[in-house]
Amino acid sequence: MAEERMMSGKTVVVTGANSGIGKATAAAIVKLRGRVIMACRDLSSAEEAAREIREQTGADRAQLVLKQLDLASLTSVHTFCQDMMKEEPRLDVLINNAGVYQCPYTRTEDGFEIRIVVVSSKLYKHGHINFEDLNSEHSYDKAFAYSRSKLANLLFTCELAHRLEGSGVTVNALTPGIVRTNLGRHVHVPVLAQPMFNLLSWGLFKSPEEGARTSVFLACSPDAGGVQGKCFADCRPQVLLDKATDREVASKLWDISEVMVGITT
């Protein structure tokens, strides 16, 4: 198959690959003979996930690599990037998959052919970028914060695609739909309602493997190789609201973000 030929010899980084969509994405790419670097915060959980993937796919430790990455720590991000530059001769695909829904308010401690795949959500529609309170220090709502973050994902995709135009690097986002994962681990369902919630989730929500299909499509399919700056759902490009493709807002958010993370001053 074309995807299998395309992924042979390619290296793919998947963040949050120890569970849910990330784990299913990693397994699918390994099956297509790609080499996966599982970038995870919890290495013990990642090792267990890697063991299961190896059992399912027959992959060895050279094809499925574990690397520690805590996206809530800029020090960890910098260390991870430095290690990648030192250890990897090439990187073909980066899948920004890791995420969490309705997280309580917390503070953090602080070139080759390539694709960048950003996992967003249709809940971006409820988001709004407030440049006066980007850290939600003055007002915090768990659901709205998630929607804002997913809107920011799409604006990031839009701006990065523009900046990399003509470079040979493609950047696209996707919305996986509602998937049965631990994304909603901070959502509290009443004990009496838990059985009904579990039944409904199995009947209505996608499995992680189904949720990973669009991530795998964007990472592997020749049909997606020349597409730039789009958002996909069910392996098809979607029409976004104007606020998700506003170049002025995207550029301003990018510039402020560079300062916040210390890339520029």
KASULGI-V914000 format. One line per field, one symbol per residue. psi: psi as a letter, one per 20 degrees, with the letter a starting at -180 (. if undefined). A space follows every 10 residues. Layout:
# KASULGI-V914000
psi = ???
This chain:
# KASULGI-V914000
psi = qghghhipjq pppoqkjirc hgghgggghg hjjqppoooq gohghhgggg ggghhhijqa ihhoqpppoo ijohgggggg gggghhhphq phpponhprq plpqprqrk. prpqqpppob qiihhjqpoo iilhjkhhpp pgghhggghh ghghhggggh gghjpiiipq pqrqoiaoqn ajhkiipopq ghiggggggh hhhhqqrhgg highggghhh phhihjppkr pqplkqqqpq qhiijohggg gghgghhggh jjhr.
